[in-house]
Amino acid sequence: MKMLEALRPRTAVDLGKRPRRLRSSAAMRELVREHEVRIGSLIQPLFVAEDGAPGGEIPSMPGIHRFRVAEAVAEGRALLELGINAVLLFGIPATKDAAASSAHDPGGVVQRTIRALKREVPELLVIADLCNCEYTDHGHCGVLDESGDVDNDATLELLGRTALSYAEAGVDVIAPSDMMDGRVGYLRTTLDASGYAALPIMSYAVKFASGFYGPFRDAADSTPQFGDRRSYQMDPPNAREAVREALLDLDEGADILIVKPALAYMDLIRAVSEVSDVPVACYNVSGEYAMVKAAAQNGWIDEDRIVDEMLTGFARAGADIIITYFAKSFAERHRRS
């Protein structure tokens, strides 16, 4: 009997190991907290709409609005006062065509918003999303060839023109999200040759063809009119390919890498952060936002707790930067606390 007792596995309590000692109070938990979401590491996306394009609150994204230029400036100022130092601009033009002509118009809504923000709120970091889907009448992210597929190399030239128009307007960071092959290298060469060697590229290096984008497409009226984007955005099951895409963008000169979406892809935030020697961002996208808002409005979850857990999870997975529609509300709560 004594022998059997001696062989009995010793428990943590037997060994004097009591992890609960470090959970005993709010002060103790904060003292030993391993990861923290910094307000300064958050980026708030902003939709800016031209006169003639729909404005106001987006039905599928409660609390998120399509701003006119002056409203975007006021919002940028409010965000900066909360400690949010960066915004990511998406343009909603009044007119669209097959060649995304309004994307590189020097008088386009994003270009005008960049100028206004840099004039009125110069301390705010202004990042411009670089894609064509909001500007094409067919809703795809590039120029179409005769077969109706997106022409990769013709799209690069269009992206370069738009990037230069953003640079000339005074943007702080270019963020290509189109998923064309070779676009980071093409943009880096184009910007450098035009005197913008100091302009960083924050690349959507790992962007999946995801069902989580639905509310964004509602906001930007950018749903493809035919087919889908699976021939250029990534297939969700692929992890090794995600790392390959990230390394390609690093080789081509990306200064920051984005993984998008975030919630179902935290393993890939970790994988990319482990191979990257530049900052890694994740994009907590529109569908992730909408699900939380809908469940909270139905009384099924505590929104604030869920948001804190999600954002902390992204940081714990390895994200240095978090792009999220919750940035403003998170900052408002945590600045008060």
C-alpha positions in Angstrom: 0.0 0.0 0.0 2.8 2.4 0.9 4.5 1.5 -2.4 1.4 2.3 -4.3 1.1 5.6 -2.5 4.7 6.4 -3.3 4.0 5.8 -7.0 0.9 8.0 -7.1 1.6 11.0 -9.4 2.1 14.2 -7.4 -0.2 17.0 -8.3 0.6 20.7 -8.7 -0.8 21.3 -5.2 1.4 18.6 -3.7 4.4 20.3 -5.3 3.4 23.7 -4.0 2.7 24.9 -7.5 -0.3 27.3 -7.4 -0.6 29.4 -10.5 -3.7 31.0 -9.0 -1.5 33.0 -6.7 -0.8 35.3 -9.7 -4.5 35.8 -10.5 -5.6 36.9 -7.0 -6.5 40.5 -7.8 -6.8 43.0 -10.7 -3.5 44.6 -9.7 -1.8 41.2 -9.6 -3.2 40.2 -13.0 -2.1 43.4 -14.6 1.4 43.1 -13.1 2.0 39.8 -14.7 0.1 40.3 -18.0 2.2 39.0 -20.9 0.6 40.8 -23.8 -1.0 44.2 -24.2 -2.8 46.0 -27.0 -1.3 49.5 -27.4 -3.6 52.2 -28.6 -0.7 53.5 -30.6 -0.5 50.2 -32.5 -4.0 50.4 -33.8 -5.1 51.7 -37.3 -8.6 52.9 -37.9 -10.0 52.3 -41.5 -11.8 55.3 -42.9 -14.2 55.2 -45.9 -14.2 58.6 -47.8 -17.0 59.2 -50.3 -17.1 61.6 -53.1 -20.1 63.9 -53.4 -22.6 62.0 -55.4 -21.6 58.6 -53.8 -23.5 57.2 -50.8 -22.6 58.7 -47.4 -23.6 58.1 -43.9 -23.7 55.0 -41.6 -23.1 51.7 -43.3 -26.1 49.4 -42.4 -24.0 46.2 -42.2 -21.3 47.9 -40.1 -23.1 49.8 -37.2 -21.1 52.7 -36.0 -19.0 52.9 -39.2 -19.6 55.7 -41.7 -18.8 56.9 -45.2 -17.3 60.3 -44.6 -17.1 63.3 -46.9 -13.6 64.9 -47.0 -14.4 67.5 -44.3 -15.9 64.9 -42.1 -12.9 62.6 -42.5 -10.7 65.5 -41.3 -12.8 65.9 -38.2 -12.7 62.2 -37.6 -8.9 62.1 -38.0 -8.6 64.9 -35.5 -10.8 63.0 -33.0 -8.8 59.8 -33.5 -5.5 61.5 -32.9 -6.8 63.0 -29.6 -7.6 59.5 -28.5 -4.1 58.3 -29.2 -4.8 56.6 -32.5 -2.0 57.8 -34.7 -2.9 56.2 -38.1 -5.8 55.9 -40.5 -6.2 53.7 -43.6 -8.2 55.4 -46.4 -10.6 53.7 -48.8 -12.2 55.8 -51.5 -15.7 55.6 -52.8 -15.9 57.5 -56.1 -19.0 59.0 -57.7 -18.3 57.3 -61.0 -16.7 54.0 -62.0 -15.5 52.5 -65.3 -13.7 49.4 -66.5 -10.2 51.1 -66.3 -10.6 52.5 -62.7 -9.9 56.0 -64.1 -11.0 57.8 -60.9 -8.4 55.8 -58.8 -5.4 57.8 -60.1 -7.3 61.1 -60.7 -5.2 63.8 -58.8 -8.6 65.3 -57.8 -10.0 62.0 -56.6 -11.6 61.6 -53.2 -8.6 59.8 -51.6 -6.1 62.3 -53.0 -8.2 65.2 -51.7 -8.6 63.6 -48.3 -4.8 63.0 -48.1 -4.1 66.6 -48.8 -6.7 67.8 -46.3 -5.6 65.5 -43.5 -1.9 66.4 -44.0 -2.8 70.1 -44.0 -5.2 70.0 -41.0 -3.9 67.1 -38.9 -0.3 66.8 -39.9 0.7 64.5 -37.0 -1.7 61.8 -38.2 -0.1 59.0 -40.2 -2.2 58.7 -43.4 -2.1 55.3 -45.1 -3.8 54.8 -48.5 -5.2 51.4 -49.5 -4.1 50.8 -53.1 -6.5 48.7 -55.1 -8.9 49.1 -58.0 -12.0 47.2 -56.8 -13.8 50.3 -55.5 -13.2 52.1 -58.8 -14.0 49.5 -61.5 -17.6 49.1 -62.7 -17.0 45.3 -62.8 -15.8 45.2 -59.2 -12.5 43.3 -59.9 -9.1 44.5 -58.6 -7.5 45.2 -62.0 -7.7 45.6 -65.7 -9.5 42.7 -67.5 -8.1 40.9 -70.5 -10.1 39.7 -73.5 -11.1 36.5 -71.6 -12.5 38.5 -68.7 -9.6 37.5 -66.3 -7.6 40.1 -64.5 -4.5 41.0 -66.4 -1.7 41.0 -63.8 0.9 43.1 -65.6 -1.4 45.7 -67.0 -2.8 46.1 -63.5 0.7 46.8 -62.2 0.9 49.8 -64.4 -2.4 51.1 -63.2 -1.4 50.6 -59.6 1.8 52.5 -60.2 -0.1 55.5 -61.5 -2.4 55.5 -58.5 0.5 55.1 -56.1 2.3 58.1 -57.6 -0.9 60.2 -57.3 -1.1 59.3 -53.6 2.6 60.1 -53.1 2.2 63.5 -54.8 -0.8 64.2 -52.6 1.5 63.7 -49.5 0.5 60.2 -48.3 2.7 58.7 -45.5 2.3 55.0 -46.5 1.1 53.1 -49.5 -0.8 49.8 -48.8 -1.3 47.7 -52.0 -4.1 45.1 -51.4 -4.7 43.9 -55.0 -2.7 40.6 -54.7 -1.2 40.9 -58.2 2.1 39.0 -58.5 5.2 41.3 -58.4 3.3 44.4 -57.4 5.5 45.4 -54.4 8.7 45.3 -56.5 6.9 47.2 -59.3 5.7 49.9 -56.9 9.1 50.1 -55.1 10.8 50.7 -58.4 8.2 53.2 -59.6 8.2 55.2 -56.4 12.0 55.2 -56.1 12.5 56.4 -59.7 10.0 59.2 -59.1 11.7 60.6 -56.0 9.7 58.8 -53.4 12.3 56.3 -52.1 11.5 57.2 -48.5 7.8 56.3 -48.9 7.0 53.0 -47.1 5.0 50.1 -48.6 2.7 48.3 -46.2 1.8 45.2 -48.2 -1.3 43.1 -47.9 1.1 40.2 -48.3 -1.2 37.4 -47.2 -4.8 38.2 -48.3 -7.3 35.4 -48.6 -10.4 35.0 -50.7 -12.6 35.2 -47.7 -16.3 35.2 -46.8 -15.5 37.8 -44.1 -15.4 40.7 -46.6 -19.1 41.0 -47.2 -19.9 44.2 -45.3 -16.9 46.0 -46.8 -18.2 45.2 -50.3 -21.5 46.7 -49.2 -19.7 49.8 -47.9 -17.6 50.3 -51.0 -20.1 48.9 -53.5 -17.3 46.7 -54.8 -18.9 43.2 -55.2 -17.6 41.6 -58.4 -20.3 41.8 -61.1 -19.3 38.3 -62.3 -17.1 35.5 -61.0 -15.0 36.0 -57.9 -11.5 36.9 -56.8 -10.1 33.4 -56.2 -7.7 33.6 -59.1 -5.7 36.3 -57.3 -6.6 36.2 -53.6 -5.3 33.2 -51.7 -7.1 29.9 -51.0 -8.0 29.8 -47.3 -6.6 26.3 -46.6 -3.0 27.2 -47.7 -0.5 28.0 -44.9 2.9 27.3 -46.6 1.8 29.5 -49.5 1.0 32.3 -47.1 4.6 32.3 -45.8 5.9 32.1 -49.4 3.8 35.2 -50.3 5.1 37.1 -47.3 8.7 36.2 -48.1 8.2 37.3 -51.8 7.0 40.7 -50.6 9.9 41.0 -48.3 12.3 40.3 -51.1 10.5 42.9 -53.3 10.9 45.6 -50.6 7.9 45.6 -48.4 8.4 47.6 -45.2 5.3 46.1 -43.3 3.4 42.9 -44.0 -0.3 42.4 -43.5 -2.2 39.2 -42.9 -5.9 39.5 -43.8 -8.4 38.5 -42.4 -7.3 38.1 -38.8 -9.7 36.0 -36.7 -9.5 32.8 -38.6 -5.9 33.2 -39.6 -4.1 33.8 -36.3 -1.9 30.8 -37.0 -0.6 32.6 -40.1 0.0 35.8 -38.2 2.3 33.7 -36.0 3.9 32.0 -39.0 4.6 35.3 -40.8 5.9 37.0 -37.7 8.4 34.2 -37.2 9.9 34.6 -40.6 9.7 38.4 -40.9 12.3 40.9 -40.0 9.8 43.8 -40.6 6.7 44.7 -38.6 3.6 42.4 -39.1 0.1 43.8 -39.2 -3.2 42.0 -39.2 -6.6 43.3 -40.5 -9.6 42.6 -38.3 -12.0 42.9 -41.2 -15.6 44.0 -41.8 -17.3 40.6 -41.4 -15.5 40.0 -38.1 -16.6 43.5 -36.9 -20.2 42.9 -38.1 -20.5 39.5 -36.3 -19.5 41.0 -33.0 -21.8 44.0 -33.4 -24.8 41.9 -34.4 -24.3 39.4 -31.5 -23.8 42.3 -29.0 -27.0 44.1 -30.3 -28.9 40.9 -29.7 -27.6 40.7 -26.1 -25.8 37.4 -26.7 -22.2 38.6 -25.9 -20.5 41.4 -24.0 -19.0 43.5 -26.9 -16.3 45.2 -24.9 -14.9 41.9 -23.4 -15.1 40.2 -26.8 -13.2 43.0 -28.5 -10.5 43.1 -25.9 -10.1 39.3 -26.2 -9.9 39.4 -30.0 -7.4 42.2 -30.2 -5.3 40.7 -27.4 -5.3 37.4 -29.3 -4.0 39.1 -32.4 -1.2 40.7 -30.4 -0.4 37.3 -28.7 -0.3 35.7 -32.2 2.5 38.1 -33.2 0.8 41.2 -34.7 2.8 44.3 -34.1 0.0 46.4 -35.7 -3.8 45.9 -35.7 -6.1 47.4 -38.4 -9.5 47.3 -36.9 -12.9 49.1 -37.1 -12.9 48.8 -33.3 -9.9 51.1 -32.9 -11.8 54.2 -31.9 -14.2 52.5 -29.5 -11.3 50.6 -27.9 -9.3 53.8 -27.5 -12.3 55.6 -26.0 -12.8 52.9 -23.4 -9.2 52.4 -22.4 -8.4 56.1 -22.3 -11.1 56.5 -19.7 -10.0 53.5 -17.6 
